Amino acid sequence: MSRDGQNTTTSFIEWNDFISLIIRLEKDKEYKFCLLVSIGVFTALRISDLLTLKYSHILDNDIFLFTEKKTKKERSIKVNSTLKEIVQRVYDVSGVTNKDEFIFLNKYGTKCIDKSYVNVKLKELFIKYRIRVKGNVSTHTFRKTLGRRVVEVNNYSNESLVLLMELFGHSNMGITKRYLGITKDEIHNVYDCLTF
């Protein structure tokens, strides 16, 4: 996370690009990264937490409790029905037979994949699929994508920012706005959507 007043360099994925990426990753049998991006965006978990998830977290629950490694805070995460469908499809075709298996095991099945590998592979996939972002691509892109989608769908309302502030564990809305890269121009554009 950036220091107060410092701009972050990791950006978000436009929602339509996110949907396209998931469809293409699944079609090309890039199952691990299809799930990583999907679960990352739909849950807004940090990579250190994503890598500890098991299939059972998603497939056996509508809501699951999770203690975040970084903050040690417990979060209640609702499993979106679209996310559950994606995970179920991948689970069914990938040959996994144990729902208590970690989702993000390495190719040898001995341990979870490494964060540095994930960041390198994400950059490669974004180039391959021509997904453009305004900053760097990293695992933090997932959290920011969820945040941007929420504020855009809710017309940059204070209510959406308050909810995201709570979800991200930020101490004030200013931090959340900077985190999401929300500009004054975007806020001003909200006024233009008011028509008869």
C-alpha positions as semicolon CSV with decimal commas, in nm:
position;residue;x (nm);y (nm);z (nm)
1;M;0,000;0,000;0,000
2;S;0,124;0,349;-0,075
3;R;0,207;0,615;0,179
4;D;-0,038;0,904;0,229
5;G;-0,015;1,146;-0,060
6;Q;0,177;0,901;-0,280
7;N;0,015;0,788;-0,603
8;T;-0,006;0,417;-0,660
9;T;0,119;0,283;-0,988
10;T;-0,090;-0,031;-1,013
11;S;-0,412;0,029;-1,200
12;F;-0,744;-0,145;-1,258
13;I;-0,887;-0,335;-1,554
14;E;-1,188;-0,187;-1,732
15;W;-1,486;-0,414;-1,655
16;N;-1,546;-0,523;-2,015
17;D;-1,176;-0,610;-2,048
18;F;-1,198;-0,811;-1,725
19;I;-1,492;-1,013;-1,861
20;S;-1,314;-1,067;-2,192
21;L;-0,997;-1,177;-2,014
22;I;-1,180;-1,436;-1,804
23;I;-1,357;-1,580;-2,108
24;R;-1,034;-1,601;-2,306
25;L;-0,830;-1,750;-2,021
26;E;-1,089;-2,022;-1,970
27;K;-1,116;-2,089;-2,345
28;D;-0,736;-2,121;-2,371
29;K;-0,725;-2,355;-2,069
30;E;-0,529;-2,106;-1,859
31;Y;-0,741;-2,231;-1,570
32;K;-0,518;-2,129;-1,281
33;F;-0,504;-1,768;-1,398
34;C;-0,870;-1,765;-1,497
35;L;-0,946;-1,848;-1,134
36;L;-0,681;-1,618;-0,991
37;V;-0,814;-1,314;-1,176
38;S;-1,181;-1,407;-1,119
39;I;-1,147;-1,481;-0,749
40;G;-0,914;-1,186;-0,701
41;V;-1,164;-0,941;-0,849
42;F;-1,479;-1,093;-0,699
43;T;-1,334;-1,115;-0,345
44;A;-1,080;-0,829;-0,338
45;L;-0,846;-1,050;-0,137
46;R;-0,474;-0,975;-0,139
47;I;-0,249;-1,225;-0,318
48;S;-0,116;-1,365;0,012
49;D;-0,474;-1,458;0,100
50;L;-0,579;-1,573;-0,247
51;L;-0,300;-1,827;-0,258
52;T;-0,432;-1,998;0,057
53;L;-0,784;-2,056;-0,077
54;K;-0,920;-2,404;-0,131
55;Y;-1,195;-2,503;-0,374
56;S;-1,421;-2,570;-0,075
57;H;-1,410;-2,202;0,027
58;I;-1,592;-2,111;-0,294
59;L;-1,787;-2,423;-0,390
60;D;-1,921;-2,523;-0,048
61;N;-2,025;-2,181;0,081
62;D;-2,237;-1,883;-0,004
63;I;-2,045;-1,685;0,259
64;F;-1,715;-1,776;0,419
65;L;-1,512;-1,620;0,698
66;F;-1,151;-1,544;0,628
67;T;-0,875;-1,396;0,845
68;E;-0,653;-1,171;0,636
69;K;-0,280;-1,234;0,674
70;K;-0,177;-0,868;0,651
71;T;-0,432;-0,711;0,885
72;K;-0,525;-1,015;1,097
73;K;-0,886;-0,896;1,059
74;E;-1,164;-1,140;0,991
75;R;-1,367;-1,075;0,677
76;S;-1,698;-1,220;0,579
77;I;-1,688;-1,284;0,205
78;K;-2,001;-1,349;0,003
79;V;-1,946;-1,581;-0,291
80;N;-2,097;-1,423;-0,600
81;S;-2,303;-1,672;-0,806
82;T;-2,107;-1,590;-1,124
83;L;-1,781;-1,659;-0,945
84;K;-1,914;-1,989;-0,812
85;E;-2,011;-2,092;-1,168
86;I;-1,663;-2,010;-1,301
87;V;-1,489;-2,202;-1,021
88;Q;-1,724;-2,500;-1,063
89;R;-1,661;-2,518;-1,439
90;V;-1,285;-2,509;-1,391
91;Y;-1,303;-2,758;-1,104
92;D;-1,502;-2,998;-1,325
93;V;-1,265;-2,984;-1,625
94;S;-0,935;-2,969;-1,439
95;G;-0,954;-3,317;-1,290
96;V;-0,937;-3,204;-0,928
97;T;-1,121;-3,451;-0,704
98;N;-1,066;-3,301;-0,360
99;K;-1,241;-2,972;-0,278
100;D;-1,002;-2,926;0,015
101;E;-0,710;-2,894;-0,226
102;F;-0,550;-2,551;-0,262
103;I;-0,671;-2,382;-0,580
104;F;-0,335;-2,233;-0,672
105;L;-0,091;-2,522;-0,645
106;N;0,226;-2,513;-0,854
107;K;0,260;-2,748;-1,153
108;Y;0,420;-3,012;-0,930
109;G;0,133;-3,000;-0,679
110;T;0,378;-2,951;-0,393
111;K;0,304;-2,595;-0,281
112;C;0,112;-2,284;-0,381
113;I;0,243;-2,075;-0,668
114;D;0,470;-1,783;-0,581
115;K;0,361;-1,417;-0,584
116;S;0,657;-1,310;-0,801
117;Y;0,568;-1,578;-1,057
118;V;0,208;-1,454;-1,056
119;N;0,310;-1,095;-1,128
120;V;0,541;-1,197;-1,415
121;K;0,276;-1,427;-1,566
122;L;0,005;-1,158;-1,534
123;K;0,217;-0,914;-1,733
124;E;0,267;-1,179;-2,003
125;L;-0,106;-1,256;-2,017
126;F;-0,203;-0,888;-2,035
127;I;0,031;-0,846;-2,332
128;K;-0,092;-1,166;-2,499
129;Y;-0,459;-1,070;-2,463
130;R;-0,399;-0,698;-2,525
131;I;-0,546;-0,588;-2,193
132;R;-0,449;-0,227;-2,138
133;V;-0,419;-0,059;-1,801
134;K;-0,309;0,294;-1,718
135;G;-0,041;0,181;-1,474
136;N;0,143;-0,135;-1,386
137;V;-0,012;-0,480;-1,379
138;S;0,015;-0,670;-1,053
139;T;-0,200;-0,875;-0,822
140;H;-0,325;-0,550;-0,670
141;T;-0,499;-0,489;-1,003
142;F;-0,772;-0,731;-0,886
143;R;-0,869;-0,529;-0,577
144;K;-0,865;-0,205;-0,772
145;T;-1,083;-0,354;-1,047
146;L;-1,351;-0,450;-0,794
147;G;-1,330;-0,105;-0,634
148;R;-1,358;0,083;-0,963
149;R;-1,653;-0,128;-1,073
150;V;-1,838;-0,060;-0,748
151;V;-1,790;0,319;-0,764
152;E;-1,871;0,339;-1,135
153;V;-2,193;0,137;-1,104
154;N;-2,294;0,353;-0,808
155;N;-2,212;0,687;-0,977
156;Y;-1,918;0,759;-0,744
157;S;-2,152;0,785;-0,448
158;N;-2,021;0,841;-0,098
159;E;-2,206;0,526;0,009
160;S;-2,005;0,312;-0,231
161;L;-1,682;0,475;-0,113
162;V;-1,775;0,411;0,251
163;L;-1,843;0,044;0,177
164;L;-1,516;0,009;-0,014
165;M;-1,328;0,190;0,261
166;E;-1,455;-0,075;0,502
167;L;-1,386;-0,363;0,263
168;F;-1,030;-0,244;0,195
169;G;-0,965;-0,157;0,560
170;H;-0,881;0,207;0,486
171;S;-0,904;0,465;0,764
172;N;-1,080;0,732;0,552
173;M;-1,245;0,791;0,215
174;G;-0,956;1,005;0,090
175;I;-0,728;0,701;0,104
176;T;-0,989;0,494;-0,081
177;K;-1,024;0,759;-0,354
178;R;-0,647;0,775;-0,403
179;Y;-0,622;0,397;-0,394
180;L;-0,876;0,371;-0,674
181;G;-0,723;0,660;-0,868
182;I;-1,048;0,856;-0,868
183;T;-0,989;1,202;-1,014
184;K;-1,177;1,528;-0,971
185;D;-1,273;1,513;-1,339
186;E;-1,444;1,178;-1,281
187;I;-1,633;1,322;-0,986
188;H;-1,733;1,624;-1,197
189;N;-1,854;1,395;-1,477
190;V;-2,116;1,256;-1,237
191;Y;-2,304;1,586;-1,276
192;D;-2,323;1,533;-1,652
193;C;-2,523;1,213;-1,610
194;L;-2,816;1,406;-1,461
195;T;-3,065;1,455;-1,746
196;F;-3,437;1,460;-1,804
